[in-house]
Amino acid sequence: MATTKPSSDASLAGHAPQQRMVDLLRTLAPAEGMTDAPLEGVKFLRANHPMPRRPVMYEPSIVIVCQGRKRGYLGGHSYIYDAQQYLVLSVPLPFECETEASVDEPFLGISIRVDLTMVAELLMLLNETHGAVDSEPRGIYSTPLDQPLSDAVLRLLEALVSPVDARILAPSIVREICYRVLTGVQGDAIRAALTHQHHFGRIAKALRRIHTEYEGNLDVETLARESGMSLAVFHAQFKTVTSTSPMQYVKTTRLHHARLLMVQDGLNASAAAARVGYESASQFSREFKRLFGLSPVDEVKRMRGTLAPVAPPVQRPAPARKYVTTN
């Protein structure tokens, strides 16, 4: 009798912050797809309908879900990220994911790009308490969301509602979130991505180069040599991290970038193919349909129907692109 009320109150107390995050994200992410936050490197995610399993590519990022659920698939493993578990990617990875959402309870989340410069600064401060990485980490983790990290995410969303708070307070909260992740069990992967003592760190360096120079002629021999590995070891370690071969990874990266160019910048298929390094438009169309299941024209129609634009597309220069993220 008397014991049920404290339990109910505790449940309500725990529910209130979660509901506040949902309410904030409904405002901050008014349209489906990805909405840029007023802070570089932060995006809001929303889906009003379930989405079947589709190819995606995520940049190195921390993805915290406040409502709904996604399930990612990579190399025979599945990763659930929802209100109880968040996702960490220490390297840019193409994988597949499906989304659980509805009009009444849309999928709502926030993605924070992993700033390797910030991470390096934090690691210098953590040097006295963190030793070398003991084992080869993975590139993707799904981890239980603890209270300190949840509290920081709520404060970040509160700050992003106000332009002044977003400019002054939000950067330090993002830094705190990165710190919380680095000191968690999955922090080893991000630490290893900055070092070259382990195979993982060397592959991470190769992945960063691929995402910087995907338009050019990338050959596996050069990537292996620059990573300090034999060709056979490079192939094996690359597949361990990404679950695919180096050249298939390059191809997938180009196709994801091309899709973004068509959806956001309005390029046609031929122009997008040339921009990302394809010499043959017909080969591009074949490989695009093989990956996404639709022709370039039909996939753009699908994306524009699902991902309503929140701002006019911005024309970007061809060189020096940042990592692509497709949701």
N, C-alpha and C positions, 0 to 999 in steps of 0.2 A: 504494500500500500504506500507507505511513506517513502519507500526506496525507489519508486518509479519516477518520482518528480525530478530528483537531481540528475538521474540518467537522461531524462528528456531535456532538461535545461542544458546539459552538456552537449547533447546532440544539436540542439538549436544554436548554441554558441559556436560550435564547429561549422555549422551550415552557413551562418551569417557571412563570414569572410568570403566563402566560396560563391555565394549568391551575389555578393558585391562585385566580385571579379566578373561574373557573368553579365551583370547589369552594365558595368563599365565597358566591356567588350562589345556589347550590343550597340552601344553608342559610338565607340571608337572604330568599329568595323561594320559600317552600315550596309556595305555591299558584299556580295559573295566574292570569293577569291582572296587575293592579298591586297591589303591597304597599307601604304607606307605610313609609319608613325612620324611624328614631328621630331624624331631623333634618328640620325643615320644609323643604319644597321638593324633597326627594329621594324618588324612588320606584324600586322594583325591578320589573322586567318579566320575565314568564315565560310561555311557551307550550309545551305538551307535544305539540302537534299542528300540522300546517300549517294556515294560515288563508288562505282565498281573498281576493281583492282586495275590500276593503270601505271604506266611508267612515270616516274618523277625523278627529279634531281635536286638534292638539297646541298646548299653550301655548308661549310663548317658552322654549326649553329646549335643553339639550345632551344628546343621547342617545348613550351609548356601549354598544356591543354586545360581549359577551364570548364568546357562542356562538350559532350560528344566523345567520339573515339576514332582513332586511326590505327590501322594495323599495317606495319611495314614488313616487306618480305625481301630477304637478301641471302643468297647462298644457302637455301634450305632452312634458314632460321626465320622466325617471325618476331616482331617487336611491337608490343602494344603501347601506345601513348594516349593517356586519357587524364581525367582529373586526379588520378592516384599515381600515375607514372609519367615522367617526362623523358624526352628523347635528347640525346647528345650525339652530334656528329663532329668528330675531330678532323675529318678530311671530307672533301666534296665527293659525294657518292650518288650514283644512279641506282635506284632500286624501284620496287613497286609498292604501292599502298592502296588501301581501300578506306573509305570514310563512312562512319555511322553518323547520321544527322537527320533532322526532320525540320519542318517549318516551325513547329512549336518549340523544339529544342535543337536549334542549329548547332553545328560544330563551331566552337569558338576557341581560339588559341592565340599565342603570341610567339614569334620567332625572333631570337636575338643572335645576330651574327657573332661568331667567335673572332674577336679582334686579337690576332696573334701578338701584336705589339703590347697590348694591355696584358695579355697572358704572360708574356715574357717578363714584364715589370713585376707582376704579382709573384711569379716564380722566384725572382731574385729576393723578394721579401720573405718568401716561404722556404728559402734555401736551408735554413738552420733546422727546419722540422721535417723536411722531405728529402729522402735520399734518392738513389737511382731507381729507375723502374726495374722491378724484378723479373717481369715476364713480358712477352710480346702482347701489347693490348689490341683491342679491336677498334675499328673505325666508327662503330655505331653501338650505342648503349640505350637500353630502356631501363630507367631507374626509379624506385619509389620517391615520391615528392615528400620531403620532410618539412616540418613546420617553419624553420628559419628561412628556407628558400621560398616557401609559399608566402610568407609574410613580406619578403622582399618583392615578389612579383606583384602583390596587391599594392604596395607602395609605389611601384613603378607605374602601374596602370592609373593610380590616383594622380601621379605627377603628370602623366602624358595628357590628361584632360585639359590642363592649363598650359597655354603657350609659355608663360614665364617659368612655371615649375618644370616644364619639359626641358627648357634651355638650361636652367640652373641646377635643378635637383636630379633629374633623370640620369645624367651621365654617371654620377656617383652611385646610383642604385644599380645601374647595369654593371658597374665595376664590382659591387657587392655580390651580385648574382654570379658573375664569373668566379669570384672568390669561393662562393659556396659550392659551385660545381667542381672547381679545382681541388678543394679539400674533401670532396666526396670520393666514393669508391671508383667512380668513372674518370676522375681527374688524371689518372696515369696516361690515358690515351691522348689527351690534349698536351700533356707535358712531353710525351714521346714524339708528338708531331713536330715539336720545335727542336729536337735533337737528332743527331745522325748516328748515335752510338748503336741504336737498334735498327733492325730492318724496317720496322714500321716507320720510323722517322725518315729514313731514306726514301721510302715509297711516298710518304707524305710530301716530301720535297718534289718528287717527280710529278705528283698530281697537281701541285701548285703550278709547276711549269706548263703542264698540259692546259690548264685553265687560263693561263696567260697567253699561250701561243697556239691555241687550237686551230687557228686559221692557217698556220704554216705547215711545212713538211716535217712532221715529227717522226723520227725513226727510233725503233726500240733499242737498237744498238747504242745510239748516243745516250738515250735515257738510262740504260743500264750502266754504261761507262761512267756517266756523271754521278750515278748513285753508288759507285764503288762496288758493283756486283758483276758476276759473270752473267751472261745472257740467260742461262738456265735458272740460276738463283733468282734473278730479277723477275722472270716470268712467274716462278713459283710464289715468291713473296707478294708480287702484285696481285695475283689471284687470291692469295690469303686475305689481303686487305679489302679488295673490291669485288671479289667473286666473279671476276671476268678477266679477259686477257687485256694487255696494254692497248692493242690496236682497236679492239672492240670498245674499250673505254673511250678512246679518242673519238671514234665514230659516234658513240652515244652522246658524248659531250657536244659535238658539233650539231647533232640533230636537235638536242634540247635548246641550244643557243639559237638555232634557226627558227624553231617554233616561237621562241620569245620575240625574235625580230619580226616575224610575221604578225603576231598578235599585238604587240605593243608599239612597234614602229611602222606597221602597215606595209612592210615589204612583201612583194609577191614571192612565189616559191623559187623562181629562177634567181632573183636578186639575193634572197636569203641563202640559197645554196652556194652562190659565188662568194658571198660575204664570209661564210664559215669554212671555205676551202674546198668545196666540191667543184670539179671541172665539168662533170656531166650532170645536167639537170634531171635526166631520166633516171640515172643511178641514185641521185638524191631522193627522188620521189619513191622509188622502189624501197630503199632502206628506211625512209621515213614511215611508209605504210607498214613495213615489217615491224618496226618498233612500236608505233602508236596505234596500229590497227585501223587507221583511216588515212586517206590521202591528205596532203598538206592543206588543200582547200577545205575539205570537210573537217579536219581537225581544228583549223582556225575558226570555222563557224561554231564548232562545239565549244571551244574555249571562250569565244566572245559571248556565247549564250550563257555560259556558266560563270565566267569571270567578268562581271560588269565593270567597266572602267570607272575609277573614282577620280581621275584627272586626265586631261588630254595627254596623249603619248608624247614622250620627249625624244627627239632625235638624238642619237648618241654617235660619237665618232667610232669608226671601226676599231682602231687599236686600243690596247690597254683596257680591255673589259674586265670587270670584276666577275666573281663567281656568279653563275646563273642559279636561280632557284625557281623551279617550277613545282606547282602545288597540285 
